[in-house]
């Protein structure tokens, strides 16, 4: 297989990682709902941290339930995708320090971190949906962070949930287009 075929195989098997946005949108809407309750900020921050730690395993679970090959074993680019995804772990100490020292910044930091995290996937998956997600998350988070920081636990999660839903729609459309393109190529090859 050439690089383009390996990349197409990865995109098709993983469905461009759309399940991460399924669980991500659920996470942000749930955090928004919890932010409406009169809850001590340390407890809410702890729920944010625990929740963000569960997203990857839940994404794999949802992928398995939907029969999506999230890991794409055997694909030469899957290790690269794993490295891009795994880089998030190195930010855990910063999240913990923010939780301990500046907890009101926690949702903002998590949002910007995840927005930046998904940008390299735009190249790997040839995806405008990932570009939209990264830009929209960082822009919206910055506006909320600079103008409405006192309400970051109430406003930010709902806006991010909506951005994630839009990203899901974009990725589903990209996946449909990819499937049609690959089927068209297969039909051409069969005619030759």
C-alpha positions in Angstrom: 0.0 0.0 0.0 1.2 3.5 -0.7 0.8 6.4 1.8 -2.5 7.5 0.4 -4.0 4.0 0.6 -2.7 3.6 4.2 -4.2 7.0 5.1 -7.6 6.1 3.4 -7.6 2.8 5.3 -7.0 4.6 8.6 -9.8 7.1 7.9 -12.2 4.5 6.8 -11.5 2.0 9.6 -11.5 4.6 12.4 -14.3 6.8 10.9 -12.0 9.7 11.6 -12.3 9.2 15.3 -15.9 10.5 15.3 -16.7 8.5 18.5 -14.4 10.8 20.5 -16.7 13.6 19.6 -19.8 11.6 20.6 -18.4 11.1 24.1 -16.9 14.6 24.1 -20.2 16.3 23.4 -21.8 14.2 26.1 -19.0 15.2 28.5 -19.4 18.9 27.8 -23.2 19.0 28.1 -23.0 17.0 31.3 -20.4 19.4 32.7 -22.7 22.3 31.7 -25.6 20.8 33.5 -23.5 20.1 36.6 -22.3 23.7 36.5 -25.8 24.9 37.0 -26.1 23.2 40.4 -24.9 24.9 43.6 -21.8 22.7 44.0 -18.5 23.4 45.6 -16.0 24.4 42.9 -13.5 21.9 44.1 -16.0 19.0 43.7 -17.0 20.3 40.3 -13.3 20.6 39.3 -12.6 17.1 40.4 -15.6 15.9 38.3 -14.1 17.7 35.4 -10.7 16.0 35.9 -12.2 12.5 36.4 -14.5 13.0 33.4 -11.7 14.1 31.0 -9.8 11.0 32.1 -12.6 8.8 31.1 -13.1 10.1 27.6 -10.6 8.0 25.8 -11.7 4.7 27.3 -15.4 5.7 26.6 -14.5 6.6 23.0 -13.0 3.1 22.6 -16.1 1.5 24.2 -18.5 3.4 21.9 -16.3 2.5 18.9 -16.6 -1.1 19.8 -20.3 -0.9 20.3 -20.7 0.8 16.9 -18.3 -1.8 15.3 -15.7 0.9 14.5 -12.0 -0.1 14.4 -10.8 2.8 16.5 -7.3 1.5 17.0 -6.8 0.3 13.3 -4.3 -2.4 14.3 -1.9 -3.2 11.4 -2.2 0.2 9.8 1.2 1.9 9.6 -0.3 5.3 10.6 -2.2 4.1 13.6 0.9 4.4 15.9 1.3 8.0 14.7 -2.4 8.6 15.6 -1.8 7.1 19.0 1.2 9.4 19.6 -0.8 12.4 18.6 -3.6 11.3 21.0 -1.3 10.3 23.8 0.4 13.6 23.9 -2.5 14.8 26.1 -1.2 12.7 29.0 1.9 15.0 29.3 -0.4 17.9 30.2 -1.8 16.1 33.3 0.6 17.8 35.7 -0.6 21.2 34.5 -4.2 20.2 34.9 -3.5 19.1 38.5 -1.7 22.4 39.3 -4.5 24.4 37.8 -7.0 22.4 39.9 -5.0 23.1 43.0 -4.1 26.7 42.4 -6.4 28.4 39.9 -9.5 26.1 39.7 -11.7 28.7 38.0 -9.4 28.4 35.0 -9.9 24.6 34.7 -12.7 24.4 32.1 -10.9 27.1 30.0 -7.6 25.2 30.0 -9.2 21.8 29.3 -11.1 23.4 26.4 -8.1 25.1 24.8 -6.0 22.0 25.3 -8.5 19.7 23.6 -9.0 22.3 20.8 -5.3 22.4 20.1 -5.0 18.6 20.5 -7.3 17.8 17.6 -5.6 20.1 15.0 -2.9 17.5 14.0 -5.7 15.1 13.2 -6.9 17.5 10.5 -3.8 16.5 8.5 -3.8 12.8 9.4 -7.5 12.5 8.4 -7.6 15.2 5.7 -10.4 16.8 7.6 -11.9 20.2 7.5 -14.1 19.1 10.4 -11.0 18.9 12.7 -9.9 22.3 11.6 -13.3 23.7 12.4 -13.3 22.0 15.8 -9.9 23.3 16.8 -10.5 26.8 15.6 -14.0 27.1 17.0 -13.1 25.6 20.4 -10.0 27.8 20.9 -11.9 30.9 19.7 -15.0 30.3 21.7 -13.0 29.4 24.8 -10.9 32.5 24.4 -13.9 34.8 24.2 -15.5 33.2 27.3 -12.2 33.2 29.1 -11.4 36.8 28.4 -14.9 38.3 28.7 -17.0 35.9 30.8 -14.5 34.1 33.1 -16.9 34.4 36.1 -19.4 32.2 34.2 -16.9 29.8 32.6 -18.4 26.7 34.4 -21.9 27.7 33.1 -21.3 29.1 29.6 -18.3 27.3 28.2 -19.5 23.7 28.4 -22.7 24.3 26.6 -21.0 26.2 23.8 -18.4 23.4 23.5 -21.1 20.8 23.4 -22.7 22.6 20.4 -19.3 22.9 18.7 -18.7 19.1 19.2 -22.2 18.3 17.7 -21.4 20.4 14.7 -18.0 18.6 14.4 -19.9 15.3 14.5 -22.1 16.3 11.6 -19.0 17.5 9.6 -17.2 14.2 10.3 -20.2 12.1 9.4 -20.4 13.9 6.1 -16.7 13.5 5.5 -17.0 9.8 6.2 -19.9 9.4 3.8 -18.0 11.2 1.1 -14.9 9.1 1.7 -16.9 5.9 1.5 -18.4 7.0 -1.8 -15.0 7.9 -3.2 -13.4 4.6 -2.2 -16.4 2.6 -3.6 -16.0 4.6 -6.9 -12.3 3.8 -7.0 -13.0 0.1 -6.4 -15.6 0.0 -9.1 -13.1 1.6 -11.6 -10.5 -1.0 -10.7 -13.0 -3.8 -11.2 -13.9 -2.5 -14.7 -10.2 -2.5 -15.7 
